[in-house]
Amino acid sequence: MILNARLATFPLALCLLVSAAWGQTTLRVEVVDDTGSTFSPYLLLVGQDAAGAGTTTYPLSIDPAGGNLALADAGLATNNVAPLSINQLKPAGYNVTSLYTGQPRPVYYFNVTTIGAGAFMVFQNDGSRTVPFTYINNANPSPVTANYRFDQCEITFNSNITSGANLTSIDAFSMPMQYELFTGTYPNLTPVDQRKYYLSTQSMLTAFQNIGAGQALYKLGPATTPVKGWTPADGMAQFVRALGPGQAAAPSSLGNPAPYPTFATYLQQVVGPPAAATFTIAGNANGSGYSYTGQVQSDNHGGYQILLNNGTTNPPPPSPLPSGANVTVNLPINQKATASATGSASGALTALNVNTAGAGYNNPPIVTISPPTIFPAAASANVAGGAVTGFNIISAGSGYTSVPTVTITSPVGTGAAATAILTGGAVTGFSITNAGSGYTGPPNVSLSPPPPGSTATATANVSAGAVTGLNIADAGAGYTSAAAVNITPPAGSMDTFLYGATLSADAFSVVGVSYATLQADTNIVYGAIARDALAAINFGYVNGRYGSSSVTWYGAAPTAFPFGLSRATNDGYYNPWAAILYNNSDAYGFAFSDRSGPSPLMGLQAGQTMRITLLPDARLDSPKPYVADVQPTSMEIEWQAVPNATGYLITVLAPRGISPINVAAQAGINRFPLSGLNQATPYTFTVAATGTASSKPLISPAQPVQGRTTGTRATVTGAVQFNMAMSWSPPTTIASPPAVSFDNQTLTYQSNTQWLNNGLNATLSGVTGSANQYVMTLQDANQQVIFTNIITATFSLVAGSTTNFTVSEGTLFGNAQPLTPSPPAASYVSNGGSGQALTLAVPFNPIPQKAFAPALVPGVGYNQWVSGFTGLANAAPAAAPQNDGISNLQKYFQGLDPLVTGPFDATAADVTTDQLVFRYRKSKSITGVTPQVEWSADLLIWQTSDVTFDPEQDFGDHLQCTARVSRASGAARFIRLRVILTQARSPKGSAPQLGPRR
């Protein structure tokens, strides 16, 4: 369990959420089984004492409330606990009707006073009355080898500490659950927060398959081990789990290559070439601030290092490293075999010794031996009384397999001679055989060079995945000292280190800090530094679009969008597993996924009710809506049809005032125009799929999406004037503070890190007795809008002479607290006079709602792609060997088979009075090509100006692209798509085009 490590990384603002309600110390946990299984699933709760400040601990305390709960105390060295079925818990005495199945489901519960590093584990019940797993001596079930379906989530709770729960999908995805948090008591439960999955189980599995991870999907094995390669044809009854990339290549599985991009290829693209990317890692952990300049580079032995230098840190004692110490994070290949060589006086290698056998070698690896070190010796002579009395060795040389000849020459003096003394292939001394005479100065001394050497070669023997021996194929020459031996690492062996990023000795090490030290204190500042660097690679921040500082990546307001949106182009160089979890759930995607975007953690308080629902595999997927066309008073919402949906529900969350809209389902792309909107205003909305089952309404969960109309926002006018101000609590120093404005009136930034109004700007007006809406906007240093929301202020007259303010609907998205006036409550003159500033009380640390990009993997170039079709008559990009008029390059661009006749999938889908909407298909795994949409009014002159593009949409096995061209007054417009090969110059005509279209 590493929950405690995660809890340490949450923004400071979340600390406001954990104060216990007065007199309440427990959390009610409800459990609902909505799987529809014939037999009640098994449940096992594992936990230990919760850690408080300093040495304080809070003892594990769970009350089953009169039911039977399987509880394992992981704080004990010895334990033996078998899970119990959920229906053995205490009944709550009421049912809930599932929105996913339409069925009434009984509610069970237990109460939690204290649990630390807790895990809520569920296991499928096959009806055999045989429990699939027993928790013995703190051994958790293995995601890699367990031949049964199980899943887990995490929870830590005590009313005296920061508490939270999360959906955990780091190691595997198997039995999805959802969390809901309520205040009050049944039947008056008020929703507070939630964490959900937005795709059905099989749709999630399809998403993993679409990134080439089919071999990470496991099905039941015939004996005791699951089998790779589950497909929908096997059925959900045979499905076991989808392994995360770290587990798929973990050491316990002998380094089987994960079906994801390899670590080496990934890092080579992210950090270079030609030079390693330089970035800054800065933050705070355990009360110690840190700031380091970093680089990721090869260690020249198949692994990588993160070098963090010129840093500042002041770790509290005791500390394994002093203040300001450089930090080096090794990403070792702990499965790589190592060997050493022994040379001989004759210069030939005499032995190769396997030092570490390694693991994961399915085939004999490549063995390389460094060339012999050969260079001549050099010396000078000493003279006294006309004779040579000794020698000075300038260079001992190397590679001598026989004694070199010593030659002594001088314009005066004769007769001197000497013999070199050889040790280990080098000259270590001289023996004078004749001192000579007549020397008035030191003579010249030269030694014959060593014989030319040759590089030795060797082969490896492999057994059971390990290197068992090395064979000298060529002993070489010139090896008078040991040579360096390098054995190629096993395929995929680095994948676990990139994708897992867990705090373990297998994943990484910090030079000078033992793993035991890191494990004993997961919040140690050096672990935090390594965490930030590893997270940057997983999110795609290194060499991405957000610059080179982790202050921008994490910690600034708001944090940067990860994965595809972090890359300059969506090249797939990030953790694709985590990207899929980010796009389709509120779950943890990898160990440090709480470093960016909305936190996967759901904060808990005493007196609340947390409901855990085990979800059915078959349920309505959530639509993925996007804003396709934006005008001053309207925007068009589009989404791809959801299987089995009979309709859709559009709900505008903010600003209020628009009633929910029911839309009938249609095939393909569904569209709905929101009209009658305010100009220059952000609208936050959701789209849910609807249906019926058992005469009960069904509805999918829905993720918020935001669009903003164009134009200019009208200023609110009325009888009350006031100044607006915002407090600002940045977690770290910000070099270029962003700008905050209300209805385009900018607040002044002060150097003391507070947003304060100086009375000269952001002077707003409002109408008494009405809900006055203002647009709050946050811009970065480049004046790009990175956060926008609506604040509603209502004013009412008090005693006929003053005005009270109430502020609502100002929730900073992702924060649980709304914006409210800070105490003491201000009074204002009601008849137009300027009043005091209204200061909003919540620290201004907004977290943006998610913004999605397709989850891609690194692309395959045209040459590599076309080489996979051996039966292709003509592999040239411009060729159309099927005589269907579609070139190989066009089929590569759209992910089509060049051996199959088929249409080029691009159509001018919509023609309106003011624009031409052009949609086309794009492969998810291409590189080195550029699509270019061109339009013409006369088929003679083609241009690319005034073409706008919607965000690319993930349609499963391909991307849907949309281009828009304006056509004022219904003017004729022709359109075409050119596909240009940019990775290499191609024959004439290799840039195919589709067109004209009108």
N, C-alpha and C positions, 0 to 999 in steps of 0.2 A: 504494500500500500504506500502511496506517495501523496495522499490527500493533504497532509500537513504542509508539504512543500508547496502545493498549489495555493493553499489558503494564504500563504505569505505574500503572494504576488498580486492580490486584489487592490484596486485603487483605494486610496484612503477614504474617499467619500462613502464607500460601503460600510465603513465603521459606524456610520450614523444609523444603520439599519438593525443593529443587533442588541440594542438595549431591551431588556425584558420588560414585559408588562408588569405593572405593580402587583406583587404577591403571587405571580405565576412563574413556575420554574420548569414546566414540562411541555413537551411537544407531542401532540396526538398524531400518530401515523396510521392512516387508513390504507387498506390494500383491497384492490378490486381486480378480479380475474375476468378480463374481457376476451380471452383467447378463443373461447368457444370449444376448448378441448373437452373430451369426454371425461377426463380425469383431472382433478385439481392439481395444478403444478406444485412442486415442492419449494419451500422457502427456507433460507438459512441466513440469519443475521450474525455477522462477525464484527467484533469491535474490541476496544480496550479503553483504559482510562484516557480522559481528555487532558491535554497539556494546557495549563494556564500560563500566566506570566512567571518568569523566573523558574523556580523549582516547584511551583504549585501544580498539583494534579487533582482532577476531579474523578472520583471512582466511577467505573462503569455502572450504570443503573438503568435497567429496563424493566417495566412493569407489563406483563402480558395481559393484565386486566381481566384475569379469570379464564383466559384461553391457554392454548399450548403453543409456545414459540420456541423454535430451535435457536438458541443463542450460544455462540462460541466466544469465549474470552481469549482473544489473541495475545493478551498480556501475560498469559500463563505459558510456561514452557511445555506443559503436557495438557492436552485436551483431546477429546474424542466426542464429536457431536455430529449426528446425522440430521439432515433437513426433515421437516415435517410438511405435510400438505397445507396449503393456504386455508382450506376450510376447517382446520383445527384451531385457527385463531379465534379470538373473541368476536362474535357477531355484533355489529353496531346496531342492529335492530331496524335497519332500513335498507332499501335498494336504491340504485341509481340506474337510469335508463341510458344505455350507451348511445352516443352520437355516431358511433362507427358501425354498430350492428343492429341497433334498434331494440336490443334485448335488455330486460331488467337484470341487473347484476347485484348480488348481495355484497355488502360492505363489511369488512373485518377490520380490526384495529388492535394496536398496542400503544403504550405510552413510553416516551423516552425522556429521562432526566439527564443522562450523560452517556455519550458514546463518542469515542475518539477514533480516528482512522477507520471508520465503519464501512462495511460493505454489505449491501443488500443483494444477496444471491438468489436467483430463481433457477429451477431445473425442470425440464419437461418430464411429465409423468406418463409413462407408456402403458400404465395399467397392470404391469407385472407384479406390483407390490414390492419391487426391488428398488431401493433408493440408489440412484446412480453414483452418489458421491458421499463420502464421510470426511468431515474436517478433522484430521488427526495431526496433532502437534504442529499446528500453524502451516500446514501444507495446503496451498490453494489449488483448485482444479486447473489443469493445464489447457490453455486455448489450443495448443498445438496437437496434443495427443488424446484429449478427452473424447471418447467415442459416444457422446451424448450431447444434447442441446442444453446449453446453459448461458446465462448472462448475469451481469452485475452492475450495480450503480453504487455511488459512494455517499456517505453522510457523516457529518460531524456536528454534534449538538451539545451545548451547555449554555444556560442563560447568562453565564459570566464571561463567555468568550465569543469571538467571531465564529459564527456557525453557518453551515451551508450544506447543500446536497447537490449532486450533479449526476446527469446521465453520462455513463462512462463507456465510450466506444474507442478506446485507444488500441487495445490488443485485438479486439474482434467485435463483430456485429452479429448478434444471433437472435435474441428474444427481446425486441424493443419494448421499452416502458415509457411512460410519461409521468411527470411530476406536476401536481397542481397544489397551490398554497392558498389557504383560506383563513379569514378571521371569522369570529362568531361561532355559533353552534348550529347543528342541523335542527330545523330546516332553513335557518337563516345564515347560511354560509356566504360570505362575500369574497369573491376572487381577489387575490393579491398578486400572484405571480404564477408562472408556469414554465416548464421546459418540455418540449415535445419533439416528435419526429413528424415530418411533413410528407413523407412518402410511405407507401405500403412496403412490407418486407420485400416482396418480389421486385418492386420498382427500385428499391435500394440496391438489391443484388444486380439488377440490370445496369444501374449506374456504375457499379464496380466493374462489371464485365465490359462496359463501354470504354474503360481506360486500360483494357488489356489485362485485367486482374482475374480472369476466369479460373486460373489454377490456384487462386487463394480462396475459392469457394469450396468448402468441404462438405462431404456427404457421409452418411453412416458407412462404416467399414464392416466387412464380414466377420472380423475378429474383435480386436481391442483398440484399433487405431482407425481414425477417420481417413477417407480417401479424397484426394484432390479432384477437382473438376466437376462439381455439381452444376447442373444445368436445369432450366425450368422443366425439361422433359422428365427429370427424376422426381419431380413433385416435392412439395414442401414437407411431406412426411419423411423424406430422406435427407432433408437439409440439416446441417449441423451448425455451421458458422462461416462467416467471411472473415478470414484472418487479416489483421492489419499488417502492413509491410514490415514492421519491425519483427513481429512474431513469425512471419512467413520465412524470414531468413535468420532467425535467432540461432545462437549456438546449439541450443538443445535439439534443433532439427538438422544438425550437421551442415549448416550453411546452405541449405537448398536455396537456389536463387529465387528471390522474391519476384513475382510477376509485376514488377514496377520498374521504372527507370533505375539503373544502377547508380550507386552512390558516386563512383568515380566519374562517370559521364556527366552526371548532374552537377557536381562541383566544378568540373573542368569548364562547363558552360557558364556557371554562375560567377566564378571568381576570375575568369580570364577566358582565353588568352588575350593579349600577350602577357599582361602583368596582373598580379593579384589585386583585387579590389581593396581599397582602403576604406575603413569605416570607423565610426566611433561608438563605443558601448558605454553608456552612462546611466546611472540610476541610484537606487538606495536599497540596501538590504540589511536587516538586523541592526539598524541604526547607523550603518556606515555608508556614506556616499562613495561612488566610484565613477571614474571617467578614464577610458582607455582608448588609444588608437589601435585598431586591429587589422589583421590581414588573414585570409585563409590561403594556405599554400600547400603544395605537395611536400611530404617529408622524404621524397626520393626513394622510398621503400614500399610504395604501394598504398600508403596511408596519407593522412592529411594532418596539418596542425593549424590551430587558430592562435596566432601570435598577437598578444595584447600588450603593448609597450607604452612607455612614457605616460604612465597612468598615475592617478591619485586615488588612494583609498586609505581609510583609517579604521581598520577592523578592531573591534573591542577585544581585549585579552580574555582568555588565551587565544592566540592566533598562530596558525602554522606558518604564515608568511608575514614578514614585517610590513609596515605601512609603505605604500607606494611601490611595492614589489611588482615587477613584470609578471604577467600571467601567460602561461603557455598551456593550451588545451590540446592534448593529443587525441586524435581519432584513430585508434590503433586497429590493426587487423589481428585480433587475438586468435584467429583461426589459421593464420598464415604459418606455414612451416618455415623453419630456419635451419641453417647448416653452416658449417665451417670447413675450411680446407687446410691441408698440411702440405708444404713444399719440401723439397729436398736439396741437398748440396749440388746435385746434378742438374737442378732447375726444373725437374718434372714434378707435377702433383703426385703425391703418393697416397693420399687418402681424402675422402669426403665424409664428413660425419653429420648425421641428422641430429640437431640439437633439440628442435621442437617439431613434433610430427604434424601438428596442425589438424584441421578437420574440414570437411566439406569438399574434398577433392574427388569429384566423380570421374575425372580423367587425369592422367599424369600431367603435372604442371610443367611449364617451361622453366629450366634451370639455366641461369647465366652466371659466369665466373668472370671476375674482373681481370683485365689483361695484366701480365707481369709488369712490375715496376723496374725499368731498365734505364740507367743513365751512368756515364763514365765517372770514374774517380779523378780527383785533382789534388796536387800537393806542391809544396815549395820546399827548398833545401836551406839548411843553415851551414855557414862556413866559418872556420876558425883556423888560423895558421896555415892558410892555403889549402886546407882539406875539408871535405864534407863531414860534418859532425852529427847531423840529424835531419829530420823531415817534419814539416807541419802539414797535417791533413786538412786541405781546404774543403774537399767533398769526398765522403766515403764511397759514393757511388752505390749501385745496386745491380743485381742480376748477374754477378760474376759466378760462373760455375767452374772456372779454373783461374789460377793465379795470373793476373795481368803482367805484361812486360813493362818494366820501368826503364825509361830512357832519360839520361842526363846529358845536356849539351851546354856549352859555354864557349865564347870567343877566346877565352884564356883558361888554362887549367885543363887537365886531362886525367883519365883513368878512373874516375868515380863510378861505382856501380852499386846497385841495391836490389833486393828482392822484396816484393809486397807481401804483407801478411793478410790473409783473407779469412773473414769470419762471417758466416751467414750471408754470403754473396756480396759483402761489402769489404772495402779496404780499411783495416783497423790499425795498421802499423807497417813499419819497414825494418828490414835487416840489412845493414851496410856490409857489403861483401868486399868493397875496395873504397877507401876514403879519398883516393886521388891526390893530386898536388897542383900547385900553381894557381889556385883559384883566388882571385882578388875580390870577388863578389859572389853572391848566390847564383848558381847555375839554374837553367830552365829544367823543370821536371815534367815529364808527360807519362801517362799510363795508357796502355791499350784499352779500347772500349770493351764492354761486355759483349758476348755474342748476341745476335738478334733473338728476341723471344717470340713465342706464339701463344695465343690465348687458348686455354683449355676449355673443353666442352664436357657436358655430362647429361645424363637422363635420370629420371626419377621413377621409382616404383611406388605404386599406390595400392593400399588394401584397406577396405572398410572406411574409405574417406580420408585416410591419413597417409602421409608420406612415410614409407617404411624403409627406404634406402635410396642411395644415389650411386649411379654407375659412371665411372670415368670413361667417356668415349674417346677423348684425346687428352693426354696428360700435359700437353703444352710444353713450353720451354721458357726458362728464365724465372721460374718460381722458386727463388731462394728464401722467401718468407711467405707467410700466410696470405692467401687471396680472399677477397670478399665473395661470398656466394649469395645469390638472390633467387628465391623461389617465388614464382608468380602466385598471387593470392587466389583462393578459390573464387569461382564466379559468384557474384552477388554477395560476397561475404561482408561488404561494407554497408549493405542496405539497412541493416538493423540500426546502424549508428546514425544514419541520416534521419530515418523515419521514426525511430523510437524516441531518440533524444531523452531517454529516461536517465535518472540518476543511478547509474550502476557501473561497476567496474568494466563490464562488457561494452558499454556505450562510449565512455570517454574517461580521460584522466586529466588531472590538473597537476602540472609539474610542481613538486614540492609539497603537495597536499595528498595525504593517503586517502584511499577510498573509505577506510574506516572512519576517518575524520568527517568526510562529506556525509557519510551515512548517518553518523551520530548527530550531526546538525545540518539538516537539509536546507536550512535558511542561511547557512554561512555565506558570507559575501562572495567568496570565490566560486561557490556553486551557483550563485545568482549571476555572476559575470558569464560563466559558461552557459547558463540557461539562456541568457539574452542573445548570445552569439548563435547558439544552436537554433533558437526560435527564429532568428532573422533568416537563416537559410531555409528553414521549413516554410516560412511565410512567403519567401521570394523577395525579401526586402533588399538583399545584397545585389548591387548592380541593377536596382529597379528604378521605378519612377519617383520614389519619395526621398531621394537624396541618400546621404551616407551616415546619418546620425540616428541612433536608437532613441533619442529624445523625440524625434518625429515618429518613429515606428511605434513606440509605446510611451505612454506617460503624458504626452501633450494632449490638448483637448481640441478635437477628438482624436483618437488613435487612427492610424492609417488603415485602409482596407487591405486585407491580405490576399494572397494567392494570385489569381489571374489579374486582378486590378492593381497589384503591386508591381507587375512587370511592365517594362516599356512596351513590349508586345506580348501577347498572351502565349508565350512559348512553352508553358508547362513546366518551367523550372521552379518547382515548389513541391510541397507534399500533396500529391493528388488524393490520397486517402482522406487526409484532413480537409481538403477542399470540398470533397463530396459531403462529408459530415457537416461542414460549415454551411453549405448551400441548402441542405435538406433536413437539418435537425438543429436542436439547441444543445447537442451533446459535445463532449470533449472529443476533438479529432486527433490530438496527440498530446504528449505530456504537458507542454507549455502553451496550449492553445488559449489560455486565459490571458496571454500577454497582448492580445489584439482584439479589437472589436467588442461587441457585447459579451460580457463574461458568461461562460457556461454555468457558473455557479449560481444557485438560487439561495439567497440569504434567508435564514430562519430566525424566528423569534419565539420566545416562550408564549404559550397560550394559543398558538396557531395550530391549524390542522394541515398536515401534508398528506395528500392522497397519491398513492402510487398505483397506476393502472397498467396491468400487463396487456399489451395491445394485440388485437387479432392480426394475423398475417394478411388477410384479405380485407381491405378497406379503401375508401376513396382517397386518392392522392390529392395533395394540395396543388392548386394551379400555381404557375410561376408568372404572375402578371408583370407587365412592363408598360411604361408610358411611351407610346409610339409617335404621337403627333401632338405638339403643344402649341396652343394659340393664346392670345391674351385672355379670353374668357372660356376656353375649353381645352380639354386634353382627351386623347383617345387611349383607352386602356385595352391592351391586347394580351391574350394568353392562349396557349395550346390546349386543345380539348383534353379533358381528363377521362380515361376509360370509365364507363358505367355511370358517369354523371348525367343526370337529367336536367340540371340547371346549375346556376351559379348565383351567389349572393355577394354583391358589392357593398361594402360598408366603408363610409368615409369617417375615419376616426377624428381627424382634425383638419380644418376647423369644423365645429359642430354646426348643425343646421340642415344637413342633407340626409334625408331618410334612406334607409337601406334599400337597395335596388335588386330585384330578382330578374335574372336574365335567362332565357331559354337556351339550352345547350345546342350547339351545332358542331358538325365535324370540322376537323382542321383547326384553323385559327379562329378564335372567338374575339369579337371586338365590341366595345361599348364606348360611345362618346359621352363624357361628362361635360355638360354645358351649363351656362349661367354662372360661371365661376368668377371670382374676383381676380383682377390683374395682379401680376407679380406676387402671387401668394402660394406658399407650399401647401399641398394637400396630401395627407397621409391616409392611405386606404388599404383595404384587404379584399381579396377575392377568394371565396371558399366554394368548393364543389358541393352540390347538394344532390340528394336522392332519397329513396324510401326503401325500407325493409320491414317486413312484418307490420305494414301499415304505419310505421313510425318514421319520422323524418330523420335523414342522415345528413351530416355535414362534416366536411374535412376541417382540420385546423388551418389557420391562415397566417401567413407572414406579412407584416406591414411593408408597404412600398410607398415611396414618396415621389411626387412630381411637382413641378413649380410652373405656374403659368407665366407667360411673358407679359410685356407691357409695363405700365407704371401704376403703382398702388396709390389709391386715393387716400389722402390724409383724413384721419378721424377728426371731426370738428365738434365743438360743443361748449358747454358753459364752464367746464373745469379744466384748468391747465396744471400740469405738474412736470417735474423732471424725473427721468428714469435713470437708475444706476444699477450696476451689477457688481457683486463682489467676485473676486477672481482668486482662486487658490491653486495655482499650478504646482504639480508635484516636483518638478525640476525646473532649473533655469531655462528660460526660453530666449534664444538669441533674437528672433524676429517675432514679437508678439502679434497674434492675429488681431483683426479689427472686429468689433462688435457694434451692430447698429440695430435700431428700432425704426422700422418704416423709413429706411435710408438715412436716418439721423444717427451719426456716429458718436459713440461714447469715447471719452478721452482716456488714454492709457497712462497711468502714472508709474513711475519707476519703483514704487514700493509694492509692486505686484497687485495693486487693487484697481479694478475698473471703477473710476469715479467720474461723475458728471461735474463739469466746472461751471454749470449754469449757462453755458453759451451754446450747448447743442443738446439734442435729444429732448427738447421741450415739447411734450406731447399734450394733446387735448383729448377730452373724453366727454361723453354724454351721460348725465346722471340717470340712473335707473335702467341703463342699457349695458349689454355685454359688448365692450369695445375691444376689437381685435387688432393686435399689432404683430407684425412680422419681425421676429428676431433673427438676425443673420450673423454667422461667424465666417470670416474670410481669412485665408492664410496670407503669407507675406506676398504672394503673387496675385492677390485679389481674387482667388478662386473660392467659390462658396463651398465650404466643407461641412457646414451644419446650418439648418434653417428650421424654424418652428414657429408656431403661433402662440402668443400669450393673450389671454382674455382678461381684461380688468373691468370689474363692475363697481360703480360708484353709487352710493345712496346718501340722501340727506339725513343728518342727525340733528335734532333739536332746532331745525330750521336754519342753522348757521354754519355747520361744518359738514364735511364729506368723509365718509369712511370708504376705504378701499378694500376690495377682496379680489385676489388674483387667482385665476383658475386656468386649467387646460394648458398650463405652461410646463408640463413634464418634459424634462430634457431626456430625450429618448434613451432608454436603457437605464436611467436612474429611477429609483422607486419613489422619490419624493418630488412633488410638484413645486414650482416656484411660488413662494408666498412672501407677503410683506414682512420685513424683519421688525421685531419689537423694538421700542414701543410703537404702538399704532399711531400713525401720523394723522393729523387733522388738517383739512384744507378749506380755504375760503370757497364757498359754493358758487359765487357769482363772477367767475372769470378771473379772479386774482391769482397770481403765481404763488404756488405753495412750496413746501419743502420737497426735497427729493424723495421719491419712493424707492427704497433700497430693497432689492430682492434677496431673500435670506439664504437660499441654498447655494453652496459653493458652485461656481460656474465651471463644472467639469463634465460637459455633455458627452455622452457616448452615442455615436451615430447608430441608426438602424443599419442592418446589414445591406451591403450592396454586392450583387452577385456577378460573377463572370463564369463562363463555362469552365468546368474542371478538365483540363487538358493534360496530355503527357508530351514530352519532347517529340517533335515531328521527325518524320522520315523524309529525306531528300528525294528528289525525282529519280536520280540514278539508282539509289538503293531500292526504291519502290518498283521501278520498271524491271529491275533485275530479278525480281521474284516471280515474273511471269515468263517462264522459259519458252512457252509456246508462241510468244508474240512474234509475228512475222516481221514487223518493223518497229523498233523501240524508239525511234526519233520522236521528240515532243510533238512535232507538227503532224506526224503520221496518223492516219485513221485506218488501221489494218482491217477493221470490221466493215469498212465501206459504208459506215452509217453517218458520215459527215461529222463525227465527234472525234477530236484528236485525243491522243494519249494524254497530253497535258491537261485537257479539259476533264478527262476522267480522273486523273490524279487529283486535280483541284476539288472535285466533288466526291472523291472516295468511291469511285465506281470501278468495276472490273474491266480492264481494257480488252479482255477476251470475250466479253459479252456485249451484244448489240443493245443499245439503250438510249433513251433520250437524255439530252443535257438539261438538267432540272433547273430552269430559270424562267420565270414568267413575269410579265407586267400585270400584277394581280389586280390593281385598282387604278381606274382613271376617273378623276373627279374634275370639277370645274377649275380647280386651282392647282392641282398637282398630279404627278404621275408617280405611283408607288410601285417599285420594282423589287421583287424578292428573288433570291437565288440561294442555292445550296452550297455549302462549303465543308470540306472534310475537316475532321478534328485533329488530324495527325499529319499535317503537311508543313513544309518549311521551304523557304527560298522561292516563293511565288508571291506576286502582288496582284490582287484583283483591282481593276480600274473601271468604274462605271462612267460611261461617256454619253452625252446627249447631243442631239442636233435638231435644228429647226428645218433643215433643208437636205439632209443626207450628204452634204458636202463638207461642212465645217463641223467638227466634233470637239466638244469641250467638256471639262470636268468641273468647272466653276458652278457654284450654287447647287451642288449636290450634297445633301445631308444624309446621315446614316443613323438608324436606330441602333441600340446596343445589340450585339450578336446574341442570339438566343440558342440555348442548348436544347436540341431536339433529339437527344439520345445518341443515335449513331452518327449525327452530323449537326452542323450549325446552320441556323436560318439567318440569312443576312437580308436587310431591308434598306434600300436607297430611295430617296425622295427627291424629285425634281419639280420645281414650281412651273406652272403654265398659266400665267396671268391671262385673263379674259379668254380662256379656252384655247390658247395658241397651240399649234401642232408641236408635238415633241416626239422625237424618235430616240430610242435608248438602246445601248448595247453594253455588254460586259466583256472586257479584255482580261485575259489571264496571262501575266507576264512572268517568265522564268527569270529570276534574278540571281540564282546561285551560280550560274555559268552561262556564257553566251551560247545561244542555241541557233540552229539553222533558221533561215528566213521563213517567216510564217509560223513560228512556234508560239506566237502570242495570239491564240485563237480569240475570236470575238463572237458574241451572240448579238444579232441585231439585223436590221433595225426592228424595234418594237414601238408601238404607239398606243 
